[in-house]
Amino acid sequence: MENGVTDRLWDRDVQEFIAACRQEKLSDISVSQLDTESGQSLLSVSAAYRSRKGRILPVGYRWTKSRSGPMGEVYIGRANAPAGLELDGLFWLALRSGLWVERRHVAFALLALTDLQSKADGVRVRLQLEYLKVLGGNEPVAQARELTLQTLNDLAFLYGTRSTPTA
């Protein structure tokens, strides 16, 4: 089982996900999955942002409910905004989070999170199909989803940075 799935680690999409995990301003990256009422699986990404003064703030890309369905949202601390904002909108998000002085770093960290979520979603689909092939059909769909999410979190842990050194 492991051989076919680990070969997937050399795919271009997986390598792009690993490169996205190496963003220097983000640490403790975690990927989670939200299953909607309509049967969609949406990935959220959370991380920690270390400000220049040493404050660690939660940042992420999450899904919220709206009238038209799930809507992507980026956040830093308690400040949030719709995903897909241009750089100017992310500067305002930095202002609302109290980090105006380092707004450029905050904006690029939030853009990196959006990119990370997108890359994780692409990898998730392919890995999940690979796990389904290995596990043998449609019965273990929940197990394939769990293994896929675990693989994404393992890659983020291995290739991302951590806010506190591990012993």
Secondary structure by P-SEA (a helix, b strand, c coil): caaaaaaacccaaaaaaaaaaccccccbbbbbbbbcccbbbbbbbbbbbbcccbbbbbbbcccccccccbbbbbbcccccccccccaaaaaaaaaaaccccaaaaaaaaaaaaaaaaaaaaaaaaaaaaaaaaaaccccaaaaaaaaaaaaaaaaaaacbbbccccc
